[in-house]
Amino acid sequence: MTSALLVMDVQQGVVERFGQPGVLDRLAEGLAAARNAGVAVIFVRVAFRPGFPEVRTTNRSFSALVGTAGDRFGEDNPATQIHPRWRRALASPSWSRNGSAPSQAAT
């Protein structure tokens, strides 16, 4: 069995709202511990293609955004990018929670 640490939603627009300075430091400790133990680290973010084609009308959380969010959750919007503190760590794969295929994030 292979283990992985999923690091979810540490994208710019989310991290700006944490309001607790120690959160990023604790995350750094967790990332270091995982890597030192040989555990894969995978970053997951929420981002959609233009027009939100991945969002089904039955998805109550995101279907309300389709007509009102503009590009706020667009895959190229700065708010959906992994926080700058972790960009160098992106030798790990990243995955957008939109149903698309995994991508190798730029460093």
SEROZA-749945 format. One record per atom (N, C-alpha, C): atom name; residue in three letters; z, x, y; residue number from 0. Coordinates in Angstrom, 1 decimal. Last residue first. Layout:
<rs>
  atome  residu       w       u       v  num
     CA     ala       Z       X       Y  NUM
...
</rs>
This chain:
<rs>
  atome  residu       w       u       v  num
      N     thr   -11.0     6.7    25.5  106
     CA     thr    -9.9     7.4    26.0  106
      C     thr   -10.0     7.7    27.4  106
      N     ala   -12.1     3.6    24.3  105
     CA     ala   -12.4     4.8    25.0  105
      C     ala   -11.1     5.4    25.4  105
      N     ala   -11.6     2.3    21.0  104
     CA     ala   -11.4     2.2    22.4  104
      C     ala   -11.6     3.6    23.0  104
      N     gln   -13.5     1.1    18.6  103
     CA     gln   -12.9     2.3    18.9  103
      C     gln   -12.7     2.3    20.4  103
      N     ser   -13.0    -2.3    17.5  102
     CA     ser   -13.7    -1.3    18.2  102
      C     ser   -12.9    -0.1    18.4  102
      N     pro   -13.5    -4.9    15.1  101
     CA     pro   -12.7    -3.9    15.7  101
      C     pro   -13.6    -2.9    16.4  101
      N     ala   -15.3    -7.9    16.0  100
     CA     ala   -15.1    -6.8    15.1  100
      C     ala   -14.2    -5.7    15.8  100
      N     ser   -13.7   -10.9    17.3   99
     CA     ser   -14.8    -9.9    17.2   99
      C     ser   -14.4    -8.8    16.3   99
      N     gly   -11.6   -12.5    17.7   98
     CA     gly   -12.4   -12.8    16.5   98
      C     gly   -13.6   -11.8    16.4   98
      N     asn    -9.9   -11.8    19.5   97
     CA     asn   -10.9   -12.8    19.9   97
      C     asn   -11.8   -13.1    18.8   97
      N     arg    -8.0    -9.5    20.1   96
     CA     arg    -7.7   -10.8    19.4   96
      C     arg    -8.6   -11.9    19.9   96
      N     ser    -9.4    -6.4    19.6   95
     CA     ser    -9.3    -7.5    20.5   95
      C     ser    -9.1    -8.8    19.7   95
      N     trp    -8.1    -3.4    18.6   94
     CA     trp    -8.7    -4.7    18.2   94
      C     trp    -8.4    -5.7    19.2   94
      N     ser    -8.5     0.1    18.2   93
     CA     ser    -7.9    -1.0    18.9   93
      C     ser    -8.7    -2.3    18.5   93
      N     pro    -7.4     3.0    16.4   92
     CA     pro    -8.3     1.9    16.6   92
      C     pro    -7.7     0.8    17.5   92
      N     ser    -6.3     6.0    18.1   91
     CA     ser    -6.1     4.9    17.1   91
      C     ser    -7.1     3.8    17.4   91
      N     ala    -6.7     7.3    20.2   90
     CA     ala    -7.4     7.8    19.1   90
      C     ala    -7.3     6.8    18.0   90
      N     leu    -5.2     6.3    22.3   89
     CA     leu    -6.2     5.4    21.7   89
      C     leu    -7.1     6.1    20.8   89
      N     ala    -3.4     7.6    23.8   88
     CA     ala    -3.0     7.4    22.4   88
      C     ala    -4.1     6.6    21.6   88
      N     arg    -4.5     7.6    26.3   87
     CA     arg    -4.7     8.8    25.5   87
      C     arg    -4.3     8.6    24.0   87
      N     arg    -3.5     5.0    27.0   86
     CA     arg    -5.0     5.2    26.8   86
      C     arg    -5.2     6.5    26.0   86
      N     trp    -1.0     4.4    27.7   85
     CA     trp    -1.3     4.5    26.2   85
      C     trp    -2.7     4.9    26.0   85
      N     arg    -0.8     4.3    30.4   84
     CA     arg     0.2     5.2    29.7   84
      C     arg    -0.2     5.4    28.2   84
      N     pro    -2.6     2.2    31.1   83
     CA     pro    -2.9     3.6    31.2   83
      C     pro    -2.0     4.6    30.5   83
      N     his    -2.8    -0.5    28.7   82
     CA     his    -2.1     0.2    29.8   82
      C     his    -2.4     1.7    29.9   82
      N     ile    -5.9    -1.7    27.7   81
     CA     ile    -4.7    -1.1    27.3   81
      C     ile    -4.1    -0.3    28.5   81
      N     gln    -7.3    -4.3    29.7   80
     CA     gln    -7.4    -3.0    29.1   80
      C     gln    -6.0    -2.5    28.7   80
      N     thr    -7.1    -6.7    31.0   79
     CA     thr    -7.1    -6.8    29.6   79
      C     thr    -7.2    -5.4    28.9   79
      N     ala    -7.2    -6.1    33.7   78
     CA     ala    -6.0    -6.6    33.2   78
      C     ala    -5.9    -6.7    31.7   78
      N     pro    -9.9    -5.3    34.1   77
     CA     pro    -8.9    -4.3    34.1   77
      C     pro    -7.6    -4.8    33.5   77
      N     asn   -12.3    -6.9    32.0   76
     CA     asn   -11.4    -7.0    33.1   76
      C     asn   -10.3    -5.9    33.0   76
      N     asp   -13.9    -6.9    29.8   75
     CA     asp   -14.1    -5.8    30.8   75
      C     asp   -13.1    -5.8    32.0   75
      N     glu   -13.3    -9.2    28.4   74
     CA     glu   -13.1    -7.9    27.8   74
      C     glu   -13.3    -6.7    28.7   74
      N     gly   -11.5   -11.6    30.4   73
     CA     gly   -12.7   -10.9    30.0   73
      C     gly   -12.5    -9.6    29.4   73
      N     phe    -9.5   -13.0    31.5   72
     CA     phe    -9.3   -12.6    30.2   72
      C     phe   -10.6   -11.9    29.6   72
      N     arg   -10.7   -13.5    34.0   71
     CA     arg    -9.3   -13.0    34.0   71
      C     arg    -9.0   -12.5    32.6   71
      N     asp   -13.0   -14.6    34.8   70
     CA     asp   -13.1   -13.4    33.9   70
      C     asp   -11.7   -12.8    33.7   70
      N     gly   -12.1   -17.9    34.6   69
     CA     gly   -13.0   -17.0    35.2   69
      C     gly   -13.1   -15.8    34.2   69
      N     ala   -10.3   -19.9    33.8   68
     CA     ala    -9.8   -18.5    33.8   68
      C     ala   -10.8   -17.5    34.4   68
      N     thr   -11.3   -22.5    33.4   67
     CA     thr   -10.5   -22.1    34.6   67
      C     thr   -10.2   -20.7    34.8   67
      N     gly   -12.5   -23.2    31.1   66
     CA     gly   -13.1   -23.6    32.3   66
      C     gly   -12.4   -23.1    33.6   66
      N     val   -10.8   -21.9    29.2   65
     CA     val   -12.2   -21.7    29.2   65
      C     val   -12.8   -22.1    30.5   65
      N     leu    -8.1   -22.4    29.1   64
     CA     leu    -8.5   -21.4    30.0   64
      C     leu   -10.0   -21.3    30.1   64
      N     ala    -7.7   -24.3    27.1   63
     CA     ala    -7.4   -24.7    28.5   63
      C     ala    -7.9   -23.7    29.5   63
      N     ser    -8.0   -22.8    24.8   62
     CA     ser    -9.1   -23.7    25.2   62
      C     ser    -8.9   -24.2    26.6   62
      N     phe    -5.7   -21.3    24.3   61
     CA     phe    -6.8   -20.7    25.0   61
      C     phe    -7.9   -21.6    25.4   61
      N     ser    -3.8   -23.1    23.2   60
     CA     ser    -3.4   -22.1    24.1   60
      C     ser    -4.6   -21.6    25.0   60
      N     arg    -5.1   -24.8    21.3   59
     CA     arg    -4.5   -25.4    22.5   59
      C     arg    -4.2   -24.3    23.6   59
      N     asn    -7.9   -24.8    19.7   58
     CA     asn    -6.9   -23.8    20.1   58
      C     asn    -6.3   -24.2    21.4   58
      N     thr   -10.0   -26.6    19.4   57
     CA     thr    -8.7   -26.9    18.7   57
      C     thr    -7.6   -25.9    19.0   57
      N     thr   -12.2   -25.4    20.5   56
     CA     thr   -11.5   -26.5    21.2   56
      C     thr   -10.2   -26.9    20.6   56
      N     arg   -12.0   -21.8    20.1   55
     CA     arg   -12.4   -23.2    19.6   55
      C     arg   -11.6   -24.2    20.4   55
      N     val   -13.3   -19.0    21.5   54
     CA     val   -12.2   -19.9    21.6   54
      C     val   -12.7   -21.3    21.1   54
      N     glu   -15.5   -17.3    21.6   53
     CA     glu   -14.6   -17.2    20.4   53
      C     glu   -13.5   -18.3    20.4   53
      N     pro   -16.8   -17.6    24.0   52
     CA     pro   -17.4   -18.2    22.8   52
      C     pro   -16.5   -18.2    21.6   52
      N     phe   -16.1   -17.3    26.9   51
     CA     phe   -15.1   -17.5    25.8   51
      C     phe   -15.7   -18.1    24.6   51
      N     gly   -17.7   -16.5    28.9   50
     CA     gly   -17.9   -17.8    28.5   50
      C     gly   -16.9   -18.2    27.3   50
      N     pro   -17.8   -13.1    27.9   49
     CA     pro   -18.1   -14.1    28.9   49
      C     pro   -18.4   -15.5    28.3   49
      N     arg   -15.3   -12.4    25.3   48
     CA     arg   -16.6   -12.2    25.9   48
      C     arg   -16.9   -13.3    27.0   48
      N     phe   -11.8   -11.6    25.8   47
     CA     phe   -12.9   -12.5    25.4   47
      C     phe   -14.2   -12.1    26.0   47
      N     ala    -8.7   -10.4    24.7   46
     CA     ala    -9.8   -10.2    25.6   46
      C     ala   -11.0   -11.0    25.0   46
      N     val    -5.6    -9.0    24.0   45
     CA     val    -6.3   -10.3    24.1   45
      C     val    -7.4   -10.1    25.1   45
      N     arg    -5.2    -6.3    21.7   44
     CA     arg    -5.2    -6.8    23.0   44
      C     arg    -5.9    -8.2    23.0   44
      N     val    -3.6    -3.8    19.7   43
     CA     val    -4.2    -5.2    19.7   43
      C     val    -4.1    -5.7    21.1   43
      N     phe    -3.7    -0.7    18.1   42
     CA     phe    -3.5    -1.4    19.4   42
      C     phe    -4.3    -2.7    19.3   42
      N     ile    -2.2     0.8    15.4   41
     CA     ile    -3.3     0.0    15.8   41
      C     ile    -2.9    -0.8    17.1   41
      N     val    -1.3     3.6    13.7   40
     CA     val    -1.0     2.8    14.8   40
      C     val    -2.3     2.1    15.3   40
      N     ala    -0.1     4.5    10.4   39
     CA     ala    -1.2     4.2    11.3   39
      C     ala    -0.8     3.3    12.5   39
      N     val     2.4     6.8     9.7   38
     CA     val     2.0     5.4     9.8   38
      C     val     0.9     5.2    10.8   38
      N     gly     3.6     9.2     9.5   37
     CA     gly     2.3     9.1     8.9   37
      C     gly     1.8     7.6     8.9   37
      N     ala     5.9     9.6    10.8   36
     CA     ala     6.0     9.1     9.5   36
      C     ala     4.7     8.9     8.8   36
      N     asn     4.9    10.2    13.3   35
     CA     asn     5.6    11.3    12.6   35
      C     asn     5.8    10.9    11.1   35
      N     arg     4.0     7.7    14.0   34
     CA     arg     3.0     8.8    13.8   34
      C     arg     3.7     9.9    13.0   34
      N     ala     6.4     6.3    14.3   33
     CA     ala     5.4     5.9    13.4   33
      C     ala     4.4     7.0    13.0   33
      N     ala     7.7     7.8    16.3   32
     CA     ala     8.3     7.7    15.0   32
      C     ala     7.3     7.3    14.0   32
      N     ala     5.9     7.4    18.5   31
     CA     ala     6.2     8.7    18.0   31
      C     ala     6.7     8.7    16.6   31
      N     leu     6.2     4.6    18.8   30
     CA     leu     4.9     5.2    18.5   30
      C     leu     5.1     6.6    17.9   30
      N     gly     8.9     4.4    19.5   29
     CA     gly     8.4     3.8    18.3   29
      C     gly     7.1     4.3    17.8   29
      N     glu     8.9     5.8    21.9   28
     CA     glu     9.7     6.3    20.8   28
      C     glu     9.2     5.7    19.5   28
      N     ala     7.2     4.1    23.4   27
     CA     ala     6.8     5.5    23.2   27
      C     ala     7.6     6.1    22.0   27
      N     leu     8.8     1.8    23.5   26
     CA     leu     7.6     1.8    22.8   26
      C     leu     7.1     3.2    22.5   26
      N     arg    10.9     2.7    25.1   25
     CA     arg    11.2     2.4    23.7   25
      C     arg     9.9     2.3    22.9   25
      N     asp     9.4     3.1    27.5   24
     CA     asp    10.0     4.2    26.9   24
      C     asp    10.4     3.9    25.4   24
      N     leu     8.7     0.5    28.1   23
     CA     leu     7.6     1.4    27.7   23
      C     leu     8.2     2.7    27.1   23
      N     val    11.2    -0.7    28.5   22
     CA     val    10.4    -1.2    27.5   22
      C     val     9.3    -0.2    27.1   22
      N     gly    12.7     0.1    30.7   21
     CA     gly    12.9     0.8    29.4   21
      C     gly    12.0     0.4    28.3   21
      N     pro    12.1    -1.6    32.9   20
     CA     pro    11.6    -0.3    32.8   20
      C     pro    11.7     0.4    31.5   20
      N     gln    11.1    -4.8    32.8   19
     CA     gln    12.2    -4.0    32.3   19
      C     gln    11.7    -2.6    32.0   19
      N     gly     8.9    -6.2    33.6   18
     CA     gly    10.1    -6.2    34.5   18
      C     gly    11.3    -5.4    34.0   18
      N     phe     6.4    -7.1    32.5   17
     CA     phe     7.6    -6.8    31.7   17
      C     phe     8.9    -6.9    32.5   17
      N     arg     4.1    -7.4    33.9   16
     CA     arg     5.1    -8.4    34.0   16
      C     arg     6.3    -8.2    33.2   16
      N     glu     2.5    -5.2    33.4   15
     CA     glu     2.9    -5.4    34.7   15
      C     glu     4.0    -6.4    34.9   15
      N     val     1.8    -5.7    30.7   14
     CA     val     2.8    -4.7    31.0   14
      C     val     3.4    -4.9    32.4   14
      N     val    -0.3    -7.6    31.1   13
     CA     val     0.9    -8.0    30.5   13
      C     val     2.1    -7.0    30.8   13
      N     gly    -2.4    -6.2    32.4   12
     CA     gly    -1.9    -7.4    32.9   12
      C     gly    -0.6    -7.9    32.3   12
      N     gln    -2.8    -3.9    30.6   11
     CA     gln    -2.4    -3.8    31.9   11
      C     gln    -1.7    -5.0    32.5   11
      N     gln    -1.4    -4.4    27.3   10
     CA     gln    -2.5    -4.3    28.2   10
      C     gln    -2.0    -4.4    29.6   10
      N     val     0.0    -4.6    24.9    9
     CA     val     0.4    -3.6    25.9    9
      C     val    -0.8    -3.3    26.8    9
      N     asp    -0.5    -6.4    22.8    8
     CA     asp    -0.4    -6.9    24.2    8
      C     asp     0.2    -5.9    25.2    8
      N     met     1.0    -4.7    20.1    7
     CA     met     0.2    -5.9    20.6    7
      C     met     0.5    -6.1    22.1    7
      N     val     0.6    -2.6    17.7    6
     CA     val     1.1    -2.5    19.0    6
      C     val     0.3    -3.6    19.8    6
      N     leu     1.4    -2.4    14.4    5
     CA     leu     0.6    -3.1    15.3    5
      C     leu     1.2    -3.1    16.7    5
      N     leu     1.5     0.2    12.2    4
     CA     leu     2.3    -0.4    13.3    4
      C     leu     1.3    -1.1    14.2    4
      N     ala     1.0     0.0     8.7    3
     CA     ala     0.5     0.2    10.1    3
      C     ala     1.5    -0.4    11.0    3
      N     ser     0.6     1.2     5.3    2
     CA     ser     1.4     0.6     6.4    2
      C     ser     0.8     0.9     7.7    2
      N     thr    -0.8     0.5     2.2    1
     CA     thr    -0.9     1.3     3.5    1
      C     thr    -0.1     0.5     4.5    1
      N     met     0.0     0.8    -1.2    0
     CA     met     0.0     0.0     0.0    0
      C     met     0.0     0.9     1.2    0
</rs>
